[in-house]
Amino acid sequence: MSAIIAGKLDPSFREEIMSRFCTDKNPRDLTNCLTCGMCSAGCAFNDVHDNSDPRKFIRQVLLGMRDEVLNSKFIWTCTMCGRCTMQCPMNVDIAGIVRTVRGNFGLKAPGFLQDVVDAQIKTGNQMEVTQEDYLETLEWMSEETANELGDPSIKIEVDKEGADYLYLWDPREIKYYPQDIQSILTIMWAAGANWTCSSRWWDATHYALFSGDDDASRIMLERIREEYIRLKAKAVVVTECGHAMRAQSWGRKVWLKDNYPVISVLQLMAQWIKDGTLKVDPTRNPEPVTLHDPCNLVRKEGIVDEPRYCLQQVCMDFREMWPNGKYNYCCGGGGGALAFGDEYRYYRMAKGKLKAEQIARTGAKIVVSPCHNCFDQLSDIIKHYKLDVKVKHVHHLVSNALILPNKK
């Protein structure tokens, strides 16, 4: 261990962090650290690779070791999953401190993380999908669904005022996985939902949550609130994506000081299955299925039971990983790691080994990821560790199990 030079310590460093800390808690909570080491004990990756000790990081922050913190690789290897805070007896939000340091001290994010943020600010969505392509894709999938289900009235109504739900998409669904739009539209149609999408601001994702760029975060959230108000919707519904749900729900409170209704499509599906609005046949999903719990969705937003309930109702053989729920292991792709490029792939796959072992122990043939970031990381893990498993979202299995009135 290198020596700590007292003369180089900067007592103002932690005050700077606290003054810039966007949180719904008390920013000064970081000074509650007892140096007990529970954060390091709680971190699933503390002994998986180097640069992964949260206790060392928080002590450097509190001691004022500015240079060591700002040059630490921990800032970027940490996936900000929150497992350390869950174990902390003083509730020190280490993930929040990491985010604050990333975005407020002139650090350059590795890979293309900031490029994604800049693209969303410039074009309205992180994948720079044009408005024309976006609207054409919605229309195309509406026509495909109407033809398949034999109901020409099926369509996605864009900019409809007074709908119950304003639906936010992940740009991956628009650009790369339009069949996901069809799956979600089928569920909405079967439920008789009164919903709409914005023609202007529709991207639920939010890589500024990872980069720590609070100015960009406010712009992104203000755009969504603007559409919620313009279209007179009753609630904002976020597609199946963990960090998007976290940004839209937690973000409206910390960046906008607002509290308009934000719900996940997972919560809608669970409620509709429970109250009989959606009729399902689990025999249509006979393969063994397990569930990955996205950190932002489960540990941070508390959406634990809803995806489980959906899978228990629409699958014949649902199997839990261990640990699961709020005690889950991060997949290793969180905190923007997927955008960090090849330099950080080693860290992603080292973390992913824990998840690969979890999946393999269940014997499942399908691993369900209610998050697009996790979906991509799990796909990489499956290839890297040669698992005989497919990745799906919850809505894929729900839509496949639907008993529809006009179709066998």
Secondary structure, DSSP 8 states (H G I E B T S, - for coil): -----GGG--THHHHHHHHH---SS-GGGGGG-----HHHHH-TTTTTSSS--HHHHHHHHHHT-HHHHHT-THHHH-----HHHHH-TT---HHHHHHHHHHHS----STTHHHHHHHHHHHSSTT---HHHHHHHHHHHHHHHHHHHT-TT----BT-TT-SEEEEB-HHHHHT-HHHHHHHHHHHHHHT--EEB-SS--B---THHHHT-HHHHHHHHHHHHHHHHHTT-SEEEE-S-HHHHHHHHHHHHHTS-----EEEHHHHHHHHHHTTSS-B-GGG--SEEEE---HIIIIIT---HHHHHHHHHH-SEEE--SS-GGG----S-TTTGGGS-GGGHHHHHHHHHHHHHHHHHHT-SEEE-SSHHHHHHHHHHHHHTT---EEE-HHHHHHHHB--TT--
